[in-house]
């Protein structure tokens, strides 16, 4: 019927302070924002951060910032992004998959769990509904996701890999929220 998979939504790769401010204005008007980080294991040193949300017309959009390895991303862009991210998490519910890992990384940037208005975790939501099944993002995306899998891109295209995690987390959140409402 052409309902699955959905086409992967577009997003903005942030490189300028004006772009950062514009996308965060859009994100702050959404009901919930999916957040995903990529980081150096063991150190929780941020390398990439992505955000996805649904606009009032139903369109999914978002942004990504390559924290490292993009010479166009200046200290001023990172500072503006952090300031806007602080405001976003204080005012808008955030959803993550395995939030603990992302929170450790965000903590290294000065964003504490106590700063968040609300955090929902799709891994915990899934475990509450389907305790006997695996709860990895890859598995939950196969049962509740809306897009083609992108986990295989981890070693070859970090931006697409992270964006896949962002949009799938948002889709999974929507699906699991409906299931939880029925229980």
C-alpha positions in Angstrom: 0.0 0.0 0.0 3.0 2.3 -0.1 2.9 2.9 3.7 6.3 1.4 4.5 9.0 2.4 4.4 8.5 6.1 4.6 11.0 8.2 2.7 13.8 9.4 5.0 13.0 13.1 5.9 15.4 15.9 5.1 17.4 17.7 7.7 19.8 20.6 8.0 23.5 20.0 8.6 24.3 22.9 10.8 27.4 25.1 10.1 26.3 28.7 10.9 24.9 30.4 13.9 21.9 31.8 12.0 21.0 28.2 10.9 21.3 27.0 14.5 18.9 29.7 15.8 16.4 29.1 13.0 16.1 25.3 13.5 15.9 25.6 17.2 13.0 28.1 16.8 11.2 25.4 14.8 12.1 22.6 17.3 10.9 24.6 20.3 7.4 24.6 18.7 7.1 20.8 18.6 5.5 18.5 21.0 8.6 16.3 21.4 12.1 16.2 20.0 14.2 13.1 19.4 17.8 13.5 20.3 20.7 11.1 19.5 24.4 11.5 20.0 27.5 9.8 18.6 30.5 9.8 20.8 33.9 8.3 21.5 33.3 5.2 23.6 34.6 5.1 27.1 35.1 8.9 27.1 31.6 10.1 26.1 33.3 12.7 23.9 30.7 14.0 21.5 31.4 13.7 17.8 27.9 14.3 16.3 24.5 15.2 17.6 21.1 15.0 15.8 17.6 16.2 16.6 14.4 15.3 14.9 10.8 16.6 15.4 7.5 16.8 13.7 6.4 20.2 12.4 2.7 21.3 12.9 1.9 20.1 9.4 3.1 16.6 10.2 6.4 16.8 8.3 9.3 15.4 10.1 12.5 17.5 10.0 15.6 18.1 12.1 19.2 19.0 12.2 22.6 17.6 12.9 25.8 19.1 14.1 29.2 17.5 13.5 30.8 18.5 16.8 34.2 17.3 15.6 35.8 16.9 12.1 33.9 19.7 10.3 36.2 22.7 9.8 33.1 24.9 9.0 31.8 24.3 12.6 33.4 27.1 14.7 33.5 27.5 18.4 30.8 30.2 18.0 28.5 27.7 16.2 29.1 25.1 19.0 28.5 27.8 21.7 25.3 28.9 20.0 24.1 25.3 19.6 24.7 24.5 23.3 22.9 27.6 24.4 19.9 26.8 22.2 20.0 23.1 23.2 19.9 24.1 26.9 16.7 26.2 26.2 15.2 23.3 24.2 15.7 20.6 26.8 14.3 22.9 29.5 11.1 23.7 27.6 10.4 20.8 25.3 10.0 17.1 26.1 12.9 15.0 24.7 12.9 11.4 23.6 15.9 9.2 23.3 16.6 5.5 22.9 18.8 4.3 25.8 18.9 7.8 27.2 21.5 6.9 29.8 24.2 6.8 27.1 23.2 10.1 25.6 22.9 11.7 29.0 26.4 10.8 29.9 27.7 12.5 26.7 25.5 15.6 27.2 26.7 15.8 30.8 30.3 16.3 29.5 28.9 19.4 27.7 27.3 20.7 30.9 23.7 19.6 30.2 22.5 17.7 33.2 19.6 15.3 33.4 18.0 17.6 35.9 17.9 20.4 33.2 15.3 18.5 31.1 11.6 19.3 31.2 10.9 15.6 30.5 12.8 12.7 29.1 11.1 9.7 27.5 13.2 6.6 26.6 11.9 4.4 23.9 14.1 1.5 25.1 12.3 1.6 28.5 8.9 2.1 26.9 9.5 -1.0 24.8 10.7 -3.0 27.7 7.5 -2.1 29.6 5.3 -3.3 26.8 7.4 -6.2 25.5 9.7 -7.4 28.3 10.6 -10.7 26.7 11.9 -9.1 23.5 15.3 -7.4 22.7 15.2 -3.7 23.2 18.0 -2.4 21.0 17.1 0.4 18.6 17.8 -1.9 15.6 15.3 -4.5 16.9 12.6 -2.0 18.0 12.9 -0.2 14.7 12.2 -3.5 13.0 8.9 -3.8 14.9 7.8 -0.2 15.4 9.9 1.9 12.9 8.9 3.7 9.8 12.1 3.8 7.7 14.5 1.5 6.0 17.3 0.4 8.4 20.4 2.5 8.5 22.3 0.9 11.3 24.7 -0.7 8.7 26.0 2.8 7.9 27.8 3.1 11.2 31.3 2.7 9.8 30.7 4.4 6.4 28.3 7.4 6.8 28.0 8.7 10.4 25.6 11.5 9.4 23.1 9.1 7.7 23.5 6.6 10.6 22.8 9.2 13.2 19.9 10.7 11.2 18.4 7.2 10.9 18.5 6.9 14.7 16.9 10.3 15.2 13.9 9.7 12.9 13.4 6.1 13.9 13.4 7.1 17.6 10.7 9.7 16.8 8.6 7.1 14.9 9.1 4.5 17.6 8.1 7.0 20.2 4.8 7.7 18.4 4.0 4.0 18.0 4.9 3.0 21.5 3.0 6.0 23.0 -0.2 4.8 21.3 0.4 1.3 22.7 1.0 2.5 26.2 -2.1 4.7 26.1 -4.1 1.5 25.4 -2.7 -0.4 28.3 
